[in-house]
């Protein structure tokens, strides 16, 4: 079984937490699946509202595990980079071949959000519109703070809700 491909379009972030003494951050994004780093964006210097517009296609390293984590870091030249937020995303809720753009609140910090577009290239639900998937993914994001472990329970509940909605649409 080949590894599923996910297209990531990192659009922007807003209201990031200032991690540096100068009141700014030097943000970059890392996409991980479990312990595997899938992709890293470029660093944008001294910015709390960065715009990247970067796109990458990655192979999910664990085909059965569809949870990826968007990690936001502040680059430091002389010390370890500071995490300035993260958000878990269940990519199994994506429709096949359609980009879903969502804005996610970052956990672990008092404020900050990231806007990202995701496309399940060779996996995902058939017959689901990007709008339906976006509504379900945003419902997970509406929960204030969620741990990386806690997403697994929520993911099952949201997945069943999406399947219920699909069966209603098919039967109607």
N, C-alpha and C positions, 0 to 999 in steps of 0.2 A: 504494500500500500504506500503510495507516494505521499509526501507531506503536503498538506493543503497550503495554498498561497493566499496571502492577505495583502491587499494594497492599502498603504497608509498615506494619507495626505495630511500632514501637519500644517494647519492653517495659522493659528495664532494663540496667544494667551493674553489674559487681562488681569489687572489688579494683583500681580504676583507679590508674594511676600518679599520685602527687601532684606536680603541676607548679608549684604556687605555694609561696612561701617559708613560708606558714602551714601547710604539710603537707596541703593539700587541692587540689582542682581545681575549676574551674567548667565542667563538661563540657557539650558539645553534640555532636550527630551530624550529619554531612553525608553524603548519599548522592550519589555521582557515577558517571557513565558516561563513560569517557574524560576529556575536559576539561570536560564539561558537568555543572554542578551541578543535580541533580534535585530535592533537598529538603534542608531544614535544620530540625532540631528546636529546641525551646526550650532555653535555658541553665538548668541547675540549679546554684545557687550553693553553694560550699563542700561538695562531696560526692564521696566516692570510691565510693559504691554507689547511684547515682541510679536512680530509678524514673520513667519518662516516661509510659508507656501513651498514646502519641500514634499516630495513624493518618493516613496520607496515601495518595492514589492518584496515581501519576506516570506520564507517558508516557515510554517509553524512546526516547531521541533517535536512537539508531542501531539500527534494527530488526534488523540482522544481527549486531550485537555484543551478546551477552547477559551480559557481565561487568559487574557493578556493584561499587563499592567502598564499604564502610562506613568512614567516616573519623571518628575521635573526636578532638575538639579541646578544649583548655582555653582559655576566653575570657579575654583580658587587656584591661584598659581602656586601658593606656598603651603597650602594645607589640603586636607581631604575635601572634596566637593561636598557641599551641603545639600541635603534633600529639602526641596521647598514644595513638596506635595506629590501626591500620586492619586491615581484613580484606576480601579479594576474595571475591565470591560469584558463582557461575555460575548465573544464574536460568533458563537453558535446561534445567536439570535438574528444574525444578519441575513438578508435575502441574497441569494446567489446572483452575482454580477451587477448589483445595483449599489451605488455609493450611498452611504448613510452618513450625514453630517450631524454631529451632536456637539453640544458644549457641556463639558463635565466640570463640576466643582471639584477642586483638589482637596483631598483628605490630608490630615496631619498638620495643616497650617490654618491660621485664622481666616484667610481669604485667598482667592485666586481661582482661575478657571482656565481651561484649555479647550480649544475648538479643533476638532479633528474629523476628517472624513475617512471612512473605512469601507472597503469593498472586499467581499468574500469572492475570490475569483473562481475557485473550483470546489466550493462547499457552500452550505447555507440552505435556507428554506426556499423551496420553489413556490411560486404563486403568492408571494408576500410582496407588497409594495414597499418602497423605501420609507414611505410615510408611516405605515403600520409598524415596521421595525423600529423606526426612530421613536415612535410613541412609547413602545415597550422598553427600549433602551433608556430613554429619558426617565421612565418611571423608576428604574433602578437608581438613576442618578439623583432623583428627587429625595431619596433617603439621605439624611444629613451626613453621617460619617459611617462608613462601613469598612470593616477590616478585610484583609485579603482572605481570611478563612471564612468569614461570614457570608461572602458573596456566593459560596457554593449552595447554601440553603435558598437564598433569594433567587439564584439562577434557576433552580428547579421550579420554583413557584411561578416565575415569570414565563418560563418556557411552557409550562402547562397552560397558562393563560393565553399565550400566543397560539398554541395548538387548538385550544377551545375556540378562539376567534376564527381561526382558519376553517375549522369544521363547520362553524355557523355560516361563514361566507360560502363554502362549497355547497352546503345543503340548501342555502337560500335560493 
